Amino acid sequence: MAAGLKMENINYQNVVQALLDAIPEIKSKYEEKRKQWAATSKKDDFHTVPTIVYEGVFVPYVKFLFDSGAEAELKKVFIFLERLSSDFNERLKNLVEVPVCEDLDDYLERARQYMGPRTLQLSIEFENHMNEIAKNRGKTKDNNFPKDNK
């Protein structure tokens, strides 16, 4: 990581800065999105909403890396994600599961080649959870009420 946060000091409040320190290549896109957010929301609090930053800046960057075949950069990205996945903080792990694993969709199988053991485990658990939800949707009617088997 660049000068700034050390990996052991990452928490949900500073995870956006940790991302920018670890992957400085996304800073210009982050600033662009932050300005759009401020203009739309009338607040400059983009950095306080990690899921939006990870969905709107980080995941598109990861997809770009896959499309570009940027091996070294992909390795760096997944080292960072492994650190978040290995933390005991559920909110940090949730950032890996939802905005990253969910939004990587078509890239997920390729991404698993770069994942460390904890990130891989989280991605599989998340995928199983989503498959279970999809399976259960077929067992319910509108408003999630159980089917009447009469």
HUJO-V77402 format. One line per field, one symbol per residue. phi: phi as a letter, one per 20 degrees, with the letter a starting at -180 (. if undefined). burial: I if it has 9 or more other C-alpha atoms within 8 Angstrom, else O. A space follows every 10 residues. Layout:
phi = ???
burial = ???
This chain:
phi = .fgqfegfdf bffdffffff ffcffegffg ffffffffff emcddgfecg fffffecffg fffgfffeme gfffffffff fffffefeff fffffffefe ffffjfefff fffdffffff ffffffffff ffffffffec egmmeffeee
burial = IOOOIOOOOI OOOOIIIIII IIIIOIIOOI OOIIIOIIOO OOIIOIIOOI OIIIIIIIII IIIOIIOOOI OOOIIIIIII IIIIIIIOOO OIIOIIIIII IOIIOOIIOO OOOIIIOIII OIIOOIOOOO OOOOOOIOOI IOOOOOOOOO
